[in-house]
Amino acid sequence: MTRYVRSFVRAGERQAVLAWLSELRPLWEQRWSTLRPPPPGETQRPLLRPVWWLGSWQFACLGYYRPPGGTRDRCVRAEPFPPPLRAWVERIGAEVRSSVAPSDVPRAWAPNTCLVNLYGERLVDGRSEDRGRVGDHRDHEPGPVASVSLGARALFQFVDRRGRVSEERWLDDGSLLIFAGPRHKEQLFHRVQRVDRKGAPLPPHLDDFVTRRVNFTFRYVPEEHILSLTQLSPESSADVAHYVDLLAERSSWWFDARKEAGWEGSG
């Protein structure tokens, strides 16, 4: 099932979220470990866009969360949601309870992780490269997925294994999309095909990226699969140490977490 709420974000919340975004310094990650060769057939590359995670961080080099086999060392405890996003979580929970079949909602389900994804143009050697799309993929976290959009509208599609469009919808500024159930979580893939170029840029304001759209994807990860820095394996710790050092420069929460873990200056 899908549920679309066109005017989900309230005016006061929007201003508070934009203020929070203006202070954000997102992270550019490499797709694979910088300490070991990429998997056969793959080459090292940066992610298409800068990101930030709340609740738990899924570092790309560790592999994304994918139960049942891909749960260990996939989700690292991250800073909590700021107040305006906590308000969203409460209303998302109400929307899920009113629109999603109970059989499609795990008993302990609650949005406890959020990917903040920036869409726009990356500036490379004086040239502008469009980064207003994301390819076919699935979100493997159990239960419903909730997507909140700010900025330019985006063409969101569900596609089959051959890339044929099954459903599509424009996601407007301030909207909420919820999807759940076997068809939309397991049988179909989803993607952002393109993002409009209309409207003023959004924060955060970066030297090498102009943001046209910010998407907040709320998902649920069982608490037992979210690890502190000290619980990571030595191999995974080595993979993310450099990123944790960068995060500690950008976030007081990460600075304290690194210090508590004894990782100060680890990168």
BELDA-V500889 format. One record per residue. N is the residue number from 1. RES is the residue in one letter. SS is DSSP state (H for helix, E for strand, C for the rest). PHI is phi in whole degrees, 0 to 359 (* if undefined). PSI is psi in radians with two decimals (* if undefined). Layout:
BEGIN
N & RES & SS & PHI & PSI
N & RES & SS & PHI & PSI
END
This chain:
BEGIN
1 & M & C & * & 2.73
2 & T & E & 229 & 2.64
3 & R & E & 222 & 2.17
4 & Y & E & 241 & 2.24
5 & V & E & 241 & 1.93
6 & R & C & 292 & -0.74
7 & S & C & 245 & 1.28
8 & F & C & 272 & -0.72
9 & V & C & 278 & 2.21
10 & R & C & 274 & 2.73
11 & A & H & 304 & -0.83
12 & G & H & 296 & -0.65
13 & E & H & 295 & -0.72
14 & R & H & 302 & -0.83
15 & Q & H & 297 & -0.70
16 & A & H & 294 & -0.70
17 & V & H & 291 & -0.71
18 & L & H & 297 & -0.67
19 & A & H & 296 & -0.72
20 & W & H & 295 & -0.75
21 & L & H & 297 & -0.58
22 & S & H & 295 & -0.38
23 & E & C & 265 & -0.09
24 & L & C & 281 & 2.48
25 & R & C & 236 & 1.47
26 & P & C & 300 & 2.87
27 & L & E & 252 & 2.31
28 & W & C & 270 & 2.10
29 & E & C & 252 & 2.65
30 & Q & E & 275 & 2.58
31 & R & C & 291 & -0.61
32 & W & C & 240 & 2.96
33 & S & C & 302 & 2.47
34 & T & C & 271 & -0.05
35 & L & C & 259 & -0.34
36 & R & C & 228 & 2.74
37 & P & C & 297 & 2.61
38 & P & C & 298 & 2.85
39 & P & C & 302 & 2.74
40 & P & C & 306 & 2.34
41 & G & C & 85 & -0.04
42 & E & C & 247 & 2.66
43 & T & C & 238 & 2.63
44 & Q & C & 296 & 2.45
45 & R & C & 201 & 2.64
46 & P & E & 284 & 2.75
47 & L & C & 297 & 2.78
48 & L & C & 295 & -0.42
49 & R & C & 209 & 2.77
50 & P & C & 287 & 2.62
51 & V & E & 223 & 2.90
52 & W & E & 214 & 2.50
53 & W & E & 241 & 2.55
54 & L & E & 237 & 2.61
55 & G & C & 83 & -1.07
56 & S & E & 210 & 2.59
57 & W & E & 251 & 2.22
58 & Q & C & 257 & 1.65
59 & F & C & 292 & 2.29
60 & A & H & 302 & -0.67
61 & C & H & 292 & -0.31
62 & L & H & 271 & -0.15
63 & G & C & 88 & 2.48
64 & Y & C & 279 & 2.78
65 & Y & C & 298 & 2.20
66 & R & E & 206 & 1.51
67 & P & C & 290 & 2.74
68 & P & C & 272 & -0.36
69 & G & C & 276 & -0.56
70 & G & E & 259 & 1.23
71 & T & C & 238 & -0.50
72 & R & C & 284 & 2.32
73 & D & C & 59 & 0.59
74 & R & C & 252 & -0.51
75 & C & E & 234 & 2.05
76 & V & E & 253 & 2.31
77 & R & E & 308 & 2.30
78 & A & C & 231 & 3.08
79 & E & C & 296 & 2.64
80 & P & C & 288 & 2.91
81 & F & C & 294 & 2.42
82 & P & C & 291 & 2.84
83 & P & H & 309 & -0.81
84 & P & H & 296 & -0.55
85 & L & H & 285 & -0.51
86 & R & H & 296 & -0.62
87 & A & H & 295 & -0.68
88 & W & H & 298 & -0.77
89 & V & H & 301 & -0.72
90 & E & H & 299 & -0.77
91 & R & H & 285 & -0.55
92 & I & H & 298 & -0.74
93 & G & H & 301 & -0.72
94 & A & H & 294 & -0.71
95 & E & H & 296 & -0.72
96 & V & H & 296 & -0.80
97 & R & H & 297 & -0.52
98 & S & H & 271 & -0.27
99 & S & H & 234 & -0.31
100 & V & C & 255 & 2.38
101 & A & C & 301 & 2.35
102 & P & H & 307 & -0.54
103 & S & H & 293 & -0.30
104 & D & H & 261 & 0.13
105 & V & C & 238 & 1.93
106 & P & C & 305 & 2.61
107 & R & C & 302 & -0.67
108 & A & C & 267 & 0.18
109 & W & C & 298 & 2.32
110 & A & C & 198 & 2.42
111 & P & C & 296 & 1.93
112 & N & C & 235 & 0.11
113 & T & E & 217 & 2.53
114 & C & E & 218 & 2.21
115 & L & E & 265 & 2.11
116 & V & E & 262 & 1.91
117 & N & E & 247 & 2.24
118 & L & E & 260 & 2.35
119 & Y & E & 240 & 2.39
120 & G & E & 170 & -2.37
121 & E & E & 236 & 2.32
122 & R & E & 265 & 2.39
123 & L & E & 265 & 2.02
124 & V & E & 232 & 2.00
125 & D & C & 52 & 0.75
126 & G & C & 80 & -0.01
127 & R & E & 253 & 2.65
128 & S & E & 258 & 2.13
129 & E & E & 250 & 2.19
130 & D & E & 291 & 2.23
131 & R & E & 236 & 0.73
132 & G & C & 260 & 0.65
133 & R & C & 206 & 2.89
134 & V & E & 215 & 2.44
135 & G & E & 283 & 3.11
136 & D & E & 301 & 2.28
137 & H & E & 197 & 2.99
138 & R & C & 237 & 2.68
139 & D & C & 261 & 2.09
140 & H & C & 265 & -0.08
141 & E & C & 298 & 2.47
142 & P & C & 292 & 2.54
143 & G & C & 86 & -3.01
144 & P & C & 298 & 2.67
145 & V & E & 244 & 2.38
146 & A & E & 238 & 2.23
147 & S & E & 238 & 2.10
148 & V & E & 250 & 2.31
149 & S & E & 245 & 2.43
150 & L & E & 232 & 2.47
151 & G & E & 97 & -2.64
152 & A & C & 301 & 2.53
153 & R & C & 290 & 2.68
154 & A & E & 233 & 2.47
155 & L & E & 272 & 1.93
156 & F & E & 254 & 2.30
157 & Q & E & 229 & 2.52
158 & F & E & 259 & 2.32
159 & V & E & 227 & 2.76
160 & D & C & 272 & -3.03
161 & R & C & 297 & -0.41
162 & R & C & 267 & 0.07
163 & G & C & 82 & 0.17
164 & R & C & 281 & 2.34
165 & V & E & 289 & 2.18
166 & S & E & 262 & -0.73
167 & E & E & 213 & 2.64
168 & E & E & 210 & 2.72
169 & R & E & 202 & 2.47
170 & W & E & 280 & 2.24
171 & L & E & 265 & 2.00
172 & D & C & 274 & 2.84
173 & D & C & 304 & 2.21
174 & G & C & 84 & 0.16
175 & S & C & 267 & 2.88
176 & L & E & 234 & 2.30
177 & L & E & 239 & 2.23
178 & I & E & 244 & 2.36
179 & F & E & 224 & 2.57
180 & A & C & 201 & 2.99
181 & G & H & 91 & 2.82
182 & P & H & 303 & -0.70
183 & R & H & 297 & -0.89
184 & H & H & 275 & -0.32
185 & K & H & 261 & -0.55
186 & E & H & 242 & -0.60
187 & Q & H & 270 & -0.63
188 & L & C & 255 & 2.70
189 & F & E & 262 & 2.91
190 & H & E & 225 & 2.80
191 & R & E & 201 & 2.79
192 & V & E & 257 & 2.00
193 & Q & E & 280 & -0.66
194 & R & E & 194 & 2.83
195 & V & E & 235 & 2.32
196 & D & C & 304 & 2.72
197 & R & C & 258 & 0.22
198 & K & C & 273 & 2.70
199 & G & C & 93 & 2.87
200 & A & C & 282 & 2.66
201 & P & C & 299 & 2.65
202 & L & E & 258 & 2.75
203 & P & E & 289 & 2.79
204 & P & E & 283 & 2.65
205 & H & E & 264 & 1.92
206 & L & E & 247 & 2.69
207 & D & C & 293 & -0.55
208 & D & C & 244 & 0.26
209 & F & E & 207 & 2.33
210 & V & E & 250 & 2.06
211 & T & E & 271 & 2.14
212 & R & E & 259 & -0.49
213 & R & E & 214 & 2.49
214 & V & E & 238 & 2.25
215 & N & E & 243 & 2.35
216 & F & E & 248 & 1.93
217 & T & E & 255 & 1.98
218 & F & E & 263 & 2.26
219 & R & E & 221 & 3.06
220 & Y & C & 239 & 2.23
221 & V & C & 240 & 2.20
222 & P & C & 308 & 2.38
223 & E & H & 303 & -0.57
224 & E & H & 291 & -0.24
225 & H & H & 262 & 0.01
226 & I & E & 260 & 2.04
227 & L & E & 252 & 2.59
228 & S & C & 283 & 2.94
229 & L & H & 302 & -0.65
230 & T & H & 288 & -0.27
231 & Q & H & 269 & -0.14
232 & L & C & 291 & 2.63
233 & S & C & 294 & 2.76
234 & P & H & 304 & -0.69
235 & E & H & 295 & -0.79
236 & S & H & 292 & -0.65
237 & S & H & 301 & -0.77
238 & A & H & 296 & -0.66
239 & D & H & 297 & -0.68
240 & V & H & 257 & -0.04
241 & A & H & 304 & -0.74
242 & H & H & 296 & -0.73
243 & Y & H & 295 & -0.69
244 & V & H & 297 & -0.67
245 & D & H & 299 & -0.75
246 & L & H & 296 & -0.74
247 & L & H & 296 & -0.63
248 & A & H & 294 & -0.43
249 & E & H & 283 & -0.32
250 & R & H & 249 & -0.25
251 & S & C & 216 & 2.23
252 & S & H & 295 & -0.56
253 & W & H & 298 & -0.83
254 & W & H & 291 & -0.58
255 & F & H & 300 & -0.81
256 & D & H & 292 & -0.70
257 & A & H & 296 & -0.73
258 & R & H & 296 & -0.74
259 & K & H & 295 & -0.74
260 & E & H & 297 & -0.56
261 & A & C & 278 & -0.10
262 & G & C & 73 & 0.46
263 & W & C & 262 & 0.14
264 & E & C & 305 & 2.17
265 & G & C & 71 & 0.37
266 & S & C & 288 & -0.43
267 & G & C & 276 & *
END
